[in-house]
Amino acid sequence: QNNLAAQMANPADLIGPRKQSDIDAENRGAVIDVYRARGISDEFLGNSEMTY
């Protein structure tokens, strides 16, 4: 357990889950905008079994 705790960002996570924190709405919006602007790559479309 000591080795596992050394690898974790917060060893207290072994005891139980963290409390939920407030969302960063500005950052969340920016990340979603980047995701939407990226679109679907040609490589993904060529290898996908789905038709988009």
PDB file as gemmi writes it, atoms N, CA and C in Angstrom:
CRYST1    1.000    1.000    1.000  90.00  90.00  90.00 P 1                      
ATOM      1  N   GLN A   1       0.820  -1.196   0.000  1.00  0.00           N  
ATOM      2  CA  GLN A   1       0.000   0.000   0.000  1.00  0.00           C  
ATOM      3  C   GLN A   1       0.861   1.256   0.000  1.00  0.00           C  
ATOM      4  N   ASN A   2       2.011   1.200   0.628  1.00  0.00           N  
ATOM      5  CA  ASN A   2       2.870   2.384   0.645  1.00  0.00           C  
ATOM      6  C   ASN A   2       3.342   2.738  -0.758  1.00  0.00           C  
ATOM      7  N   ASN A   3       3.696   1.743  -1.560  1.00  0.00           N  
ATOM      8  CA  ASN A   3       4.143   2.015  -2.924  1.00  0.00           C  
ATOM      9  C   ASN A   3       3.009   2.583  -3.759  1.00  0.00           C  
ATOM     10  N   LEU A   4       1.809   2.045  -3.594  1.00  0.00           N  
ATOM     11  CA  LEU A   4       0.658   2.555  -4.334  1.00  0.00           C  
ATOM     12  C   LEU A   4       0.381   3.997  -3.932  1.00  0.00           C  
ATOM     13  N   ALA A   5       0.456   4.300  -2.652  1.00  0.00           N  
ATOM     14  CA  ALA A   5       0.211   5.662  -2.180  1.00  0.00           C  
ATOM     15  C   ALA A   5       1.241   6.629  -2.750  1.00  0.00           C  
ATOM     16  N   ALA A   6       2.471   6.185  -2.940  1.00  0.00           N  
ATOM     17  CA  ALA A   6       3.511   7.054  -3.487  1.00  0.00           C  
ATOM     18  C   ALA A   6       3.239   7.395  -4.948  1.00  0.00           C  
ATOM     19  N   GLN A   7       2.504   6.556  -5.646  1.00  0.00           N  
ATOM     20  CA  GLN A   7       2.219   6.770  -7.060  1.00  0.00           C  
ATOM     21  C   GLN A   7       0.984   7.638  -7.277  1.00  0.00           C  
ATOM     22  N   MET A   8       0.175   7.811  -6.270  1.00  0.00           N  
ATOM     23  CA  MET A   8      -1.083   8.539  -6.418  1.00  0.00           C  
ATOM     24  C   MET A   8      -0.874  10.029  -6.191  1.00  0.00           C  
ATOM     25  N   ALA A   9      -1.695  10.849  -6.856  1.00  0.00           N  
ATOM     26  CA  ALA A   9      -1.622  12.291  -6.670  1.00  0.00           C  
ATOM     27  C   ALA A   9      -2.054  12.673  -5.258  1.00  0.00           C  
ATOM     28  N   ASN A  10      -3.058  11.970  -4.741  1.00  0.00           N  
ATOM     29  CA  ASN A  10      -3.547  12.245  -3.397  1.00  0.00           C  
ATOM     30  C   ASN A  10      -3.785  10.914  -2.695  1.00  0.00           C  
ATOM     31  N   PRO A  11      -2.848  10.461  -1.871  1.00  0.00           N  
ATOM     32  CA  PRO A  11      -2.993   9.163  -1.207  1.00  0.00           C  
ATOM     33  C   PRO A  11      -4.253   9.045  -0.359  1.00  0.00           C  
ATOM     34  N   ALA A  12      -4.849  10.157   0.030  1.00  0.00           N  
ATOM     35  CA  ALA A  12      -6.096  10.108   0.799  1.00  0.00           C  
ATOM     36  C   ALA A  12      -7.227   9.503  -0.028  1.00  0.00           C  
ATOM     37  N   ASP A  13      -7.066   9.441  -1.350  1.00  0.00           N  
ATOM     38  CA  ASP A  13      -8.084   8.819  -2.201  1.00  0.00           C  
ATOM     39  C   ASP A  13      -8.237   7.336  -1.892  1.00  0.00           C  
ATOM     40  N   LEU A  14      -7.220   6.727  -1.270  1.00  0.00           N  
ATOM     41  CA  LEU A  14      -7.327   5.321  -0.887  1.00  0.00           C  
ATOM     42  C   LEU A  14      -8.348   5.134   0.230  1.00  0.00           C  
ATOM     43  N   ILE A  15      -8.554   6.165   1.021  1.00  0.00           N  
ATOM     44  CA  ILE A  15      -9.481   6.083   2.150  1.00  0.00           C  
ATOM     45  C   ILE A  15     -10.918   6.253   1.681  1.00  0.00           C  
ATOM     46  N   GLY A  16     -11.147   7.178   0.770  1.00  0.00           N  
ATOM     47  CA  GLY A  16     -12.496   7.412   0.271  1.00  0.00           C  
ATOM     48  C   GLY A  16     -12.481   8.463  -0.811  1.00  0.00           C  
ATOM     49  N   PRO A  17     -13.614   8.643  -1.476  1.00  0.00           N  
ATOM     50  CA  PRO A  17     -13.677   9.611  -2.572  1.00  0.00           C  
ATOM     51  C   PRO A  17     -13.589  11.052  -2.059  1.00  0.00           C  
ATOM     52  N   ARG A  18     -13.137  11.930  -2.928  1.00  0.00           N  
ATOM     53  CA  ARG A  18     -13.061  13.349  -2.588  1.00  0.00           C  
ATOM     54  C   ARG A  18     -14.452  13.967  -2.669  1.00  0.00           C  
ATOM     55  N   LYS A  19     -14.615  15.084  -1.991  1.00  0.00           N  
ATOM     56  CA  LYS A  19     -15.860  15.839  -2.103  1.00  0.00           C  
ATOM     57  C   LYS A  19     -15.894  16.498  -3.478  1.00  0.00           C  
ATOM     58  N   GLN A  20     -17.102  16.665  -4.004  1.00  0.00           N  
ATOM     59  CA  GLN A  20     -17.219  17.341  -5.287  1.00  0.00           C  
ATOM     60  C   GLN A  20     -16.898  18.816  -5.111  1.00  0.00           C  
ATOM     61  N   SER A  21     -16.210  19.364  -6.085  1.00  0.00           N  
ATOM     62  CA  SER A  21     -15.892  20.786  -6.054  1.00  0.00           C  
ATOM     63  C   SER A  21     -16.742  21.502  -7.095  1.00  0.00           C  
ATOM     64  N   ASP A  22     -16.761  22.814  -7.004  1.00  0.00           N  
ATOM     65  CA  ASP A  22     -17.505  23.605  -7.977  1.00  0.00           C  
ATOM     66  C   ASP A  22     -16.869  23.457  -9.349  1.00  0.00           C  
ATOM     67  N   ILE A  23     -17.715  23.507 -10.390  1.00  0.00           N  
ATOM     68  CA  ILE A  23     -17.179  23.409 -11.741  1.00  0.00           C  
ATOM     69  C   ILE A  23     -16.570  24.745 -12.149  1.00  0.00           C  
ATOM     70  N   ASP A  24     -15.607  24.671 -13.018  1.00  0.00           N  
ATOM     71  CA  ASP A  24     -15.009  25.864 -13.599  1.00  0.00           C  
ATOM     72  C   ASP A  24     -15.714  26.069 -14.936  1.00  0.00           C  
ATOM     73  N   ALA A  25     -16.812  26.817 -14.907  1.00  0.00           N  
ATOM     74  CA  ALA A  25     -17.668  26.960 -16.080  1.00  0.00           C  
ATOM     75  C   ALA A  25     -16.927  27.568 -17.270  1.00  0.00           C  
ATOM     76  N   GLU A  26     -16.049  28.519 -17.004  1.00  0.00           N  
ATOM     77  CA  GLU A  26     -15.310  29.153 -18.101  1.00  0.00           C  
ATOM     78  C   GLU A  26     -14.396  28.145 -18.787  1.00  0.00           C  
ATOM     79  N   ASN A  27     -13.651  27.384 -18.005  1.00  0.00           N  
ATOM     80  CA  ASN A  27     -12.757  26.371 -18.567  1.00  0.00           C  
ATOM     81  C   ASN A  27     -13.564  25.277 -19.257  1.00  0.00           C  
ATOM     82  N   ARG A  28     -14.659  24.868 -18.653  1.00  0.00           N  
ATOM     83  CA  ARG A  28     -15.495  23.824 -19.245  1.00  0.00           C  
ATOM     84  C   ARG A  28     -16.011  24.269 -20.614  1.00  0.00           C  
ATOM     85  N   GLY A  29     -16.469  25.510 -20.697  1.00  0.00           N  
ATOM     86  CA  GLY A  29     -16.958  26.032 -21.966  1.00  0.00           C  
ATOM     87  C   GLY A  29     -15.872  26.077 -23.024  1.00  0.00           C  
ATOM     88  N   ALA A  30     -14.661  26.467 -22.622  1.00  0.00           N  
ATOM     89  CA  ALA A  30     -13.542  26.533 -23.569  1.00  0.00           C  
ATOM     90  C   ALA A  30     -13.186  25.146 -24.086  1.00  0.00           C  
ATOM     91  N   VAL A  31     -13.174  24.158 -23.211  1.00  0.00           N  
ATOM     92  CA  VAL A  31     -12.839  22.792 -23.615  1.00  0.00           C  
ATOM     93  C   VAL A  31     -13.895  22.247 -24.572  1.00  0.00           C  
ATOM     94  N   ILE A  32     -15.153  22.496 -24.278  1.00  0.00           N  
ATOM     95  CA  ILE A  32     -16.228  22.014 -25.152  1.00  0.00           C  
ATOM     96  C   ILE A  32     -16.153  22.700 -26.514  1.00  0.00           C  
ATOM     97  N   ASP A  33     -15.838  23.998 -26.535  1.00  0.00           N  
ATOM     98  CA  ASP A  33     -15.698  24.710 -27.811  1.00  0.00           C  
ATOM     99  C   ASP A  33     -14.573  24.119 -28.656  1.00  0.00           C  
ATOM    100  N   VAL A  34     -13.440  23.793 -28.029  1.00  0.00           N  
ATOM    101  CA  VAL A  34     -12.320  23.178 -28.753  1.00  0.00           C  
ATOM    102  C   VAL A  34     -12.745  21.826 -29.309  1.00  0.00           C  
ATOM    103  N   TYR A  35     -13.445  21.054 -28.506  1.00  0.00           N  
ATOM    104  CA  TYR A  35     -13.915  19.731 -28.929  1.00  0.00           C  
ATOM    105  C   TYR A  35     -14.846  19.844 -30.137  1.00  0.00           C  
ATOM    106  N   ARG A  36     -15.772  20.778 -30.083  1.00  0.00           N  
ATOM    107  CA  ARG A  36     -16.717  20.955 -31.193  1.00  0.00           C  
ATOM    108  C   ARG A  36     -16.024  21.450 -32.456  1.00  0.00           C  
ATOM    109  N   ALA A  37     -15.052  22.344 -32.306  1.00  0.00           N  
ATOM    110  CA  ALA A  37     -14.358  22.916 -33.460  1.00  0.00           C  
ATOM    111  C   ALA A  37     -13.475  21.888 -34.154  1.00  0.00           C  
ATOM    112  N   ARG A  38     -13.031  20.882 -33.408  1.00  0.00           N  
ATOM    113  CA  ARG A  38     -12.130  19.876 -33.963  1.00  0.00           C  
ATOM    114  C   ARG A  38     -12.800  19.049 -35.054  1.00  0.00           C  
ATOM    115  N   GLY A  39     -14.058  18.736 -34.889  1.00  0.00           N  
ATOM    116  CA  GLY A  39     -14.749  17.920 -35.879  1.00  0.00           C  
ATOM    117  C   GLY A  39     -14.282  16.476 -35.846  1.00  0.00           C  
ATOM    118  N   ILE A  40     -14.629  15.749 -36.886  1.00  0.00           N  
ATOM    119  CA  ILE A  40     -14.279  14.332 -36.989  1.00  0.00           C  
ATOM    120  C   ILE A  40     -13.172  14.194 -38.026  1.00  0.00           C  
ATOM    121  N   SER A  41     -12.078  13.576 -37.646  1.00  0.00           N  
ATOM    122  CA  SER A  41     -10.930  13.468 -38.544  1.00  0.00           C  
ATOM    123  C   SER A  41     -11.221  12.508 -39.695  1.00  0.00           C  
ATOM    124  N   ASP A  42     -10.542  12.719 -40.811  1.00  0.00           N  
ATOM    125  CA  ASP A  42     -10.691  11.839 -41.971  1.00  0.00           C  
ATOM    126  C   ASP A  42     -10.232  10.424 -41.639  1.00  0.00           C  
ATOM    127  N   GLU A  43      -9.196  10.308 -40.812  1.00  0.00           N  
ATOM    128  CA  GLU A  43      -8.709   8.986 -40.413  1.00  0.00           C  
ATOM    129  C   GLU A  43      -9.795   8.222 -39.661  1.00  0.00           C  
ATOM    130  N   PHE A  44     -10.478   8.908 -38.760  1.00  0.00           N  
ATOM    131  CA  PHE A  44     -11.548   8.261 -38.003  1.00  0.00           C  
ATOM    132  C   PHE A  44     -12.688   7.864 -38.933  1.00  0.00           C  
ATOM    133  N   LEU A  45     -13.060   8.763 -39.831  1.00  0.00           N  
ATOM    134  CA  LEU A  45     -14.156   8.457 -40.753  1.00  0.00           C  
ATOM    135  C   LEU A  45     -13.814   7.268 -41.642  1.00  0.00           C  
ATOM    136  N   GLY A  46     -12.557   7.177 -42.067  1.00  0.00           N  
ATOM    137  CA  GLY A  46     -12.135   6.076 -42.927  1.00  0.00           C  
ATOM    138  C   GLY A  46     -12.088   4.740 -42.214  1.00  0.00           C  
ATOM    139  N   ASN A  47     -11.809   4.748 -40.917  1.00  0.00           N  
ATOM    140  CA  ASN A  47     -11.695   3.511 -40.149  1.00  0.00           C  
ATOM    141  C   ASN A  47     -12.961   3.149 -39.392  1.00  0.00           C  
ATOM    142  N   SER A  48     -13.948   4.008 -39.429  1.00  0.00           N  
ATOM    143  CA  SER A  48     -15.159   3.793 -38.640  1.00  0.00           C  
ATOM    144  C   SER A  48     -16.120   2.845 -39.343  1.00  0.00           C  
ATOM    145  N   GLU A  49     -16.827   2.061 -38.549  1.00  0.00           N  
ATOM    146  CA  GLU A  49     -17.859   1.184 -39.100  1.00  0.00           C  
ATOM    147  C   GLU A  49     -19.187   1.915 -39.228  1.00  0.00           C  
ATOM    148  N   MET A  50     -19.267   3.112 -38.684  1.00  0.00           N  
ATOM    149  CA  MET A  50     -20.493   3.911 -38.724  1.00  0.00           C  
ATOM    150  C   MET A  50     -20.442   4.876 -39.902  1.00  0.00           C  
ATOM    151  N   THR A  51     -21.596   5.268 -40.376  1.00  0.00           N  
ATOM    152  CA  THR A  51     -21.689   6.276 -41.418  1.00  0.00           C  
ATOM    153  C   THR A  51     -22.153   7.570 -40.776  1.00  0.00           C  
ATOM    154  N   TYR A  52     -21.393   8.648 -40.977  1.00  0.00           N  
ATOM    155  CA  TYR A  52     -21.743   9.933 -40.387  1.00  0.00           C  
ATOM    156  C   TYR A  52     -22.216  10.877 -41.457  1.00  0.00           C  
TER     157      TYR A  52                                                      
END                                                                             
